[in-house]
Amino acid sequence: MFLPGQMGHCDHRHNAGKEQPVPLSEGCCAANSPAQLAWPVLRAKGRAALTSVPVDEDARALQEIGTKLRIARNETIFSQGEAVTYAYKVVSGVVRLCKHMSDGRRHIAQFAFPGDFFSMTESERHNFTAEAVTGVVLMCYAQGRLAALRDARPTICQRLVGMLSRNLCRLENHLTVLGRQNAKERVASFLLYLAEHVGCEQDDVVDAPMSRHDIADYLGLTKETVCRVISELRCERVIETPNARQFVLLDLDALHALADGEHYLAAA
């Protein structure tokens, strides 16, 4: 679920429109192995494999029931209230899961990055709308066929439960961000969230595919507040912004201190 992809790019410089689904056997690039298409590679520290069964066996089983779908930037994948027919995995690009209010407001609940699964639900209808932040490539799994595969292969069920558990932890952390942090702490937490997805370190460039408006709707802030906080962090030499879609993380310790509330202790 945490595999870095092309839209979550990290440049290491230390010291310096919908298509019809295409069957995998017909439409996938040769460079994409079954494991890349079906399962994320868990490369972060401490994330060990959930089973000793070779990944390729489960990947091959998922590959057989999956289809590939390309979605253009800002196109809708499914809408809130529509019937749930597929589960999805992001192969490339970034997806936002959001709610649109009747008065025009929008809340983004989650971003799905390369390797992330979404719409893994037992509900009959979608609770959120899924939209492509960038051009995306998705693997689609019919819910009925995926349920049958889970029953037939317990290792797949085990892996999916592990992914859902990590996703739940991520959402719980986000509730803390929204409920207890001020604007500056929220933006710092978001930058660390991006860095986690791409494995960035000090002085690395983080490509942010989402707009300032997206960031604001994810953090429960206004676009103007997000821009103001980013300017403050830039003036404090915590980050640099080469352009509107890139951040250079100059001081990770300062970002962690902000996100953890340690700046209050230092001020006291």
C-alpha positions as CSV (number, residue, x, y, z in Angstrom):
1,M,0.0,0.0,0.0
2,F,3.0,2.3,0.3
3,L,4.8,1.7,-2.9
4,P,6.2,5.0,-4.3
5,G,5.0,5.6,-7.9
6,Q,5.6,8.1,-10.6
7,M,3.2,10.8,-9.2
8,G,4.7,10.5,-5.7
9,H,8.2,11.1,-7.1
10,C,11.1,11.9,-4.8
11,D,14.2,13.6,-6.3
12,H,17.2,12.8,-4.1
13,R,19.5,15.9,-4.2
14,H,21.4,15.6,-0.9
15,N,23.6,18.7,-0.5
16,A,22.5,20.3,-3.6
17,G,-10.9,10.4,-19.9
18,K,-12.1,7.0,-18.9
19,E,-11.3,4.0,-21.1
20,Q,-13.0,0.6,-21.2
21,P,-11.2,-1.9,-19.0
22,V,-8.5,-3.9,-20.8
23,P,-7.7,-7.4,-19.7
24,L,-4.3,-7.7,-18.2
25,S,-3.2,-10.2,-20.7
26,E,-3.9,-7.8,-23.5
27,G,-3.2,-4.4,-22.1
28,C,-0.3,-4.4,-19.6
29,C,3.2,-3.2,-20.3
30,A,5.8,-5.8,-20.3
31,A,7.7,-3.8,-17.7
32,N,4.9,-4.4,-15.2
33,S,5.4,-7.7,-13.5
34,P,2.5,-9.6,-12.0
35,A,3.7,-8.6,-8.5
36,Q,3.8,-4.9,-9.5
37,L,0.3,-5.0,-10.9
38,A,-1.3,-7.0,-8.1
39,W,0.6,-6.4,-4.9
40,P,2.6,-3.4,-3.6
41,V,6.2,-4.0,-2.5
42,L,6.4,-3.2,1.2
43,R,9.7,-1.4,1.4
44,A,9.3,0.8,4.4
45,K,11.3,-0.1,7.5
46,G,9.7,-2.7,9.8
47,R,7.0,-3.7,7.3
48,A,7.6,-7.4,7.0
49,A,5.7,-9.8,4.7
50,L,2.6,-11.1,6.3
51,T,3.2,-14.6,5.1
52,S,6.0,-16.8,3.8
53,V,4.0,-17.7,0.7
54,P,5.8,-16.2,-2.3
55,V,4.1,-12.9,-3.4
56,D,4.0,-14.0,-7.1
57,E,1.6,-16.8,-6.3
58,D,-1.0,-14.4,-4.9
59,A,-0.1,-11.8,-7.5
60,R,-0.7,-14.3,-10.3
61,A,-4.1,-15.2,-8.9
62,L,-5.1,-11.5,-8.7
63,Q,-3.7,-10.9,-12.2
64,E,-6.1,-13.5,-13.6
65,I,-9.2,-11.7,-12.4
66,G,-8.0,-8.1,-12.9
67,T,-8.5,-5.6,-15.7
68,K,-6.6,-2.4,-16.4
69,L,-8.3,0.9,-16.6
70,R,-6.9,4.3,-17.6
71,I,-8.6,7.5,-16.2
72,A,-7.8,11.0,-17.3
73,R,-6.9,13.8,-14.8
74,N,-9.9,15.1,-12.8
75,E,-12.2,12.4,-14.2
76,T,-14.6,10.6,-11.9
77,I,-14.0,6.9,-11.2
78,F,-17.3,6.4,-9.3
79,S,-19.7,8.7,-7.4
80,Q,-21.1,8.7,-3.9
81,G,-24.3,6.6,-3.9
82,E,-23.4,4.5,-6.9
83,A,-23.6,0.7,-6.6
84,V,-20.3,-0.9,-5.6
85,T,-19.2,-3.3,-8.4
86,Y,-15.3,-3.2,-8.3
87,A,-12.4,-2.9,-6.0
88,Y,-9.4,-0.9,-7.3
89,K,-5.7,-0.8,-6.9
90,V,-3.7,2.2,-8.0
91,V,-0.9,1.2,-10.4
92,S,0.2,4.8,-11.3
93,G,-1.1,8.3,-10.5
94,V,-3.0,9.5,-7.5
95,V,-6.7,9.2,-6.6
96,R,-8.7,11.4,-4.2
97,L,-11.7,10.0,-2.2
98,C,-14.0,12.8,-1.3
99,K,-17.5,14.0,-0.3
100,H,-19.3,16.8,-2.2
101,M,-21.7,18.7,0.0
102,S,-25.0,20.1,-1.3
103,D,-23.7,23.7,-0.7
104,G,-20.7,23.1,-2.9
105,R,-18.1,22.4,-0.2
106,R,-15.9,19.4,-0.5
107,H,-14.0,17.2,2.0
108,I,-11.2,14.9,0.8
109,A,-11.0,11.9,3.2
110,Q,-8.0,10.1,1.6
111,F,-5.5,10.1,-1.2
112,A,-4.7,6.8,-2.8
113,F,-1.2,6.4,-4.1
114,P,0.5,3.8,-6.3
115,G,0.1,0.4,-4.5
116,D,-3.0,1.5,-2.5
117,F,-6.3,-0.4,-2.7
118,F,-9.6,1.4,-2.4
119,S,-13.3,0.5,-2.6
120,M,-12.6,-2.6,-0.6
121,T,-16.0,-2.6,1.1
122,E,-18.9,-4.8,2.0
123,S,-21.3,-1.9,1.5
124,E,-23.7,-2.0,-1.5
125,R,-23.2,1.7,-2.4
126,H,-20.1,4.0,-2.3
127,N,-19.8,6.4,0.6
128,F,-17.4,8.6,-1.3
129,T,-16.7,9.8,-4.7
130,A,-13.4,8.8,-6.3
131,E,-11.6,11.2,-8.7
132,A,-8.3,11.1,-10.5
133,V,-5.9,13.8,-9.2
134,T,-3.6,13.0,-12.1
135,G,-3.9,10.6,-15.0
136,V,-4.2,7.2,-13.4
137,V,-3.9,3.6,-14.2
138,L,-6.0,1.3,-12.1
139,M,-6.4,-2.4,-11.6
140,C,-10.1,-3.3,-11.3
141,Y,-11.3,-6.4,-9.5
142,A,-15.0,-7.4,-9.7
143,Q,-16.2,-7.6,-6.1
144,G,-17.8,-11.1,-6.6
145,R,-14.7,-12.6,-8.2
146,L,-12.5,-11.0,-5.5
147,A,-14.6,-12.4,-2.7
148,A,-14.4,-15.9,-4.3
149,L,-10.6,-15.5,-4.5
150,R,-10.4,-14.5,-0.9
151,D,-12.3,-17.6,0.1
152,A,-10.2,-19.8,-2.1
153,R,-6.8,-18.3,-1.1
154,P,-6.5,-17.4,2.7
155,T,-3.1,-15.8,2.1
156,I,-4.8,-13.2,-0.2
157,C,-7.4,-12.5,2.5
158,Q,-4.6,-12.2,5.1
159,R,-2.7,-9.6,3.0
160,L,-5.8,-7.6,2.2
161,V,-6.7,-7.5,5.9
162,G,-3.2,-6.2,6.7
163,M,-3.6,-3.5,4.1
164,L,-7.0,-2.5,5.4
165,S,-5.6,-2.4,9.0
166,R,-2.8,0.0,7.9
167,N,-5.2,2.1,6.1
168,L,-7.4,2.3,9.2
169,C,-4.4,3.4,11.3
170,R,-3.7,6.1,8.7
171,L,-7.3,7.4,8.8
172,E,-7.2,7.4,12.7
173,N,-4.1,9.5,12.6
174,H,-5.8,11.9,10.1
175,L,-8.7,12.3,12.6
176,T,-6.2,13.4,15.2
177,V,-4.8,15.9,12.7
178,L,-8.2,17.4,12.0
179,G,-9.4,17.3,15.5
180,R,-6.4,18.6,17.6
181,Q,-3.9,20.3,15.4
182,N,-3.7,23.9,14.3
183,A,-3.1,25.0,10.7
184,K,0.7,25.0,10.8
185,E,0.8,21.5,12.5
186,R,-1.6,20.2,9.8
187,V,0.5,21.3,6.9
188,A,3.6,19.9,8.6
189,S,1.8,16.6,9.1
190,F,0.7,16.6,5.4
191,L,4.3,17.1,4.2
192,L,5.5,14.2,6.3
193,Y,2.6,12.1,5.0
194,L,3.8,12.8,1.4
195,A,7.4,12.1,2.4
196,E,6.4,8.7,3.9
197,H,4.8,7.7,0.6
198,V,7.9,8.3,-1.4
199,G,10.7,7.5,1.1
200,C,12.1,11.0,1.2
201,E,14.9,12.2,3.4
202,Q,16.4,15.6,4.3
203,D,16.9,18.0,1.4
204,D,14.9,15.7,-1.0
205,V,12.4,17.1,-3.5
206,V,8.9,15.8,-3.0
207,D,6.6,16.0,-6.0
208,A,3.0,16.8,-4.9
209,P,0.5,15.9,-7.6
210,M,-2.4,17.6,-5.7
211,S,-3.2,21.3,-5.8
212,R,-3.3,23.7,-2.9
213,H,-7.1,23.4,-3.1
214,D,-6.8,19.6,-2.7
215,I,-4.5,20.0,0.3
216,A,-6.8,22.5,1.9
217,D,-9.9,20.2,1.5
218,Y,-7.9,17.3,2.9
219,L,-6.7,19.3,6.0
220,G,-10.0,21.1,6.7
221,L,-8.5,24.5,5.9
222,T,-9.0,27.2,3.3
223,K,-6.7,27.4,0.3
224,E,-5.5,30.9,1.5
225,T,-4.5,29.4,4.9
226,V,-2.5,26.6,3.3
227,C,-0.7,29.1,1.1
228,R,0.0,31.3,4.1
229,V,1.4,28.5,6.2
230,I,3.6,27.2,3.3
231,S,5.0,30.8,3.0
232,E,5.8,30.8,6.7
233,L,7.6,27.5,6.5
234,R,9.5,28.7,3.6
235,C,10.5,31.9,5.4
236,E,11.6,29.8,8.4
237,R,13.8,27.7,6.0
238,V,11.9,24.6,6.9
239,I,11.0,23.9,3.3
240,E,11.5,25.3,-0.2
241,T,9.0,25.4,-3.0
242,P,10.7,25.3,-6.4
243,N,7.2,25.5,-8.0
244,A,3.5,25.0,-7.0
245,R,3.9,21.1,-7.2
246,Q,7.2,20.6,-5.5
247,F,8.5,20.8,-1.9
248,V,12.1,20.6,-0.7
249,L,12.2,19.3,2.9
250,L,15.1,21.3,4.4
251,D,14.4,20.5,8.0
252,L,12.7,17.2,8.8
253,D,13.3,17.6,12.5
254,A,11.4,20.9,12.5
255,L,8.5,19.3,10.6
256,H,8.3,16.4,13.0
257,A,8.4,18.8,16.0
258,L,5.5,20.8,14.5
259,A,3.5,17.7,13.7
260,D,4.1,16.3,17.2
261,G,3.4,19.6,19.0
262,E,6.9,19.7,20.4
263,H,7.3,23.4,19.4
264,Y,4.9,24.3,22.3
265,L,7.2,22.5,24.8
266,A,10.2,24.3,23.4
267,A,8.4,27.7,23.7
268,A,7.5,27.0,27.3
